[in-house]
């Protein structure tokens, strides 16, 4: 199987989930998507992660992002686990968890890393754009829970930079200044960035966030 890279079309698939059968591309529609995997049901770190995503769902919806989780267990196991997540995390899971007992989706997305665990998925994250291409990939080891504030920050950056000729600097957060991409010559900045800009170096020019 070929390795997935940024810019590749996210593989389409049909799968059973805790919210019914989905055809992945059709389910995504014209919006953004996050697909993230878990080593197994009834695991402690995953339990906290899924609870956190449920609590963050309004933030994902504000950004027109659909979220789907996956583990290589079945629907009955998922449903029992959801009850535990809701109880222990004081929330209600409000997004689909994909049942992938045959590991078909896990293999499509290269979520099983045999040197880490030959049977279970690692903590993969894929952010998928409206054009169905992969915009971001992050892989965590099973021992480390993900930072969903960081995932929202990255989505803010991806959505901003897809619409404007800017990049976001280190530790950037929504509302802060952005970097004008080098492809924009100085003489075109005024037309593209009416809020003005600061020229720090010929290749480093900043401007207030253009979509605010």
FENFENKA-V226124 format. One record per residue. N is the residue number from 1. SS is DSSP state (H for helix, E for strand, C for the rest). NEAR is the number of other ideal C-beta (glycine too) atoms within 12 Angstrom. Layout:
n = {N N}
ss = {SS SS}
near = {NEAR NEAR}
This chain:
n = {1 2 3 4 5 6 7 8 9 10 11 12 13 14 15 16 17 18 19 20 21 22 23 24 25 26 27 28 29 30 31 32 33 34 35 36 37 38 39 40 41 42 43 44 45 46 47 48 49 50 51 52 53 54 55 56 57 58 59 60 61 62 63 64 65 66 67 68 69 70 71 72 73 74 75 76 77 78 79 80 81 82 83 84 85 86 87 88 89 90 91 92 93 94 95 96 97 98 99 100 101 102 103 104 105 106 107 108 109 110 111 112 113 114 115 116 117 118 119 120 121 122 123 124 125 126 127 128 129 130 131 132 133 134 135 136 137 138 139 140 141 142 143 144 145 146 147 148 149 150 151 152 153 154 155 156 157 158 159 160 161 162 163 164 165 166 167 168 169 170 171 172 173 174 175 176 177 178 179 180 181 182 183 184 185 186 187 188 189 190 191 192 193 194 195 196 197 198 199 200 201 202 203 204 205 206 207 208 209 210 211 212}
ss = {C C C C C C C C E C C C C E E E E C C E E E E H H H H H C C C E E E E E E C C C C C C H H H H H H H H H H H H C H H H H H H C C E E E E E E E C C C H H H H H H H H H H H H H H H C C C C C C E E E E C C C C H H H H H C C C C C C C C C C C C C C E E E E E E C C C C E E E E E E E E C C C C C C C H H H H H H H H H H H H H H H H C C E E C C C C C C C C C C E E E C C C C C H H H H H H H C C C C C E E E E C C E E E E C C C C C}
near = {13 11 13 25 15 18 15 21 21 34 26 21 29 20 38 27 32 32 23 15 17 28 16 31 24 17 28 31 17 15 25 35 39 43 49 44 44 42 37 30 35 22 27 21 22 41 31 24 38 45 30 32 41 29 24 30 25 16 23 30 19 16 29 21 37 33 43 42 47 47 43 35 34 23 24 16 23 36 23 20 33 34 21 23 35 20 15 20 24 13 25 17 36 25 37 35 43 42 34 39 24 16 28 24 36 37 23 32 38 26 39 31 24 15 8 20 22 14 19 29 42 36 38 36 37 42 39 39 30 23 19 26 25 30 33 35 30 26 24 28 19 28 15 17 26 32 19 30 17 22 35 32 25 30 38 33 33 34 29 31 26 22 17 26 24 34 26 31 20 10 10 23 19 23 16 21 28 35 33 37 24 17 15 24 16 18 8 16 25 16 12 24 28 12 20 16 26 17 16 14 12 10 16 18 30 27 33 21 28 27 20 14}
